[in-house]
Amino acid sequence: MRTSNPVLSRDDAFSPYLQQGGTRQGAPQQQGGRMTIDDVIAKTAVTMAVVMLVAAATFFMMPDQLIFPAAIGASLATIVITFIVAARRHVPVGLVMVFAALEGVMVGGISKIFETIYPGIVVQAVFGTFVAAAVTLATYKFFNIKVSGRFAKIVGIATIAMAVALLANFGLSFLGINLGLRSGVTGPVGLLPILISAIAVVLAVLNLILDFDYIERGVAMGAPANQSWKAAFGLTATLVWLYVELLRIISYFRR
């Protein structure tokens, strides 16, 4: 069981071990029951609702001069929380909600910046995200996709490489160094930024497949019910990443 999502990548992320006085699978179940697909869907709906509500509040209510610094600050905070959650076997519900709220600030801020310049782009990106996620899930279930360890490893390495490259590009930009991996919100766009965003969209979709597979296996293993929040956390992170990349690549083509 492997996934490139850092939240779901730990060997014991969905382990069915009992927290107190328990044994491995086959022993009496942990109090609270097992994780189910419906439970994961419900909790993901909650986290995504928080993201969208906070994003809407940020979009409509936050002063324009605070939009950019708030979005950057929230982005960095979500990275820190992701590492914290990835290092824990169990994640507090409150931390998941804080993460979702910060994601909402980031999404709302970035959306406001792009929507101001490209009217209607947010609706396009939201629609594209839901369509991509629905088609990915349908494809995964209809074709009964089996995720191999090699496939998961390749996607994981590619995702980490992409994240490191984009973080390096972001950091170096403050020093006046432009690697050309991203284009600004306005102005001409080269082929490299378009290619990078296209690869990022593909990687986000592949990560969704890995996440679906990992959660399905976790349910089959009898993972504890409280792991549903960690699953929701991982799915939320992937969906937000997909949305942001779609927002960016649509802006490239609309220029």
Secondary structure, DSSP 8 states (H G I E B T S, - for coil): ---S-GGG-STTTT----SSS--STTS---TT-B--HHHHHHHHHHHHHHHHHHHHHHHHHS-HHHHHHHHHHHHHHHHHHHHHHHT-SS--HHHHHHHHHHHHHHHHHHHHHHHHHSTTHHHHHHHHHHHHHHHHHHHHHHTT----HHHHHHHHHHHHHHHHHHHHHHHHHTTT---SSS--SSS---HHHHHHHHHHHHHHHHHHHHHHHHHHHHHHHT-BTTHHHHHHHHHHHHHHHHHHHHHHHHHHHH-
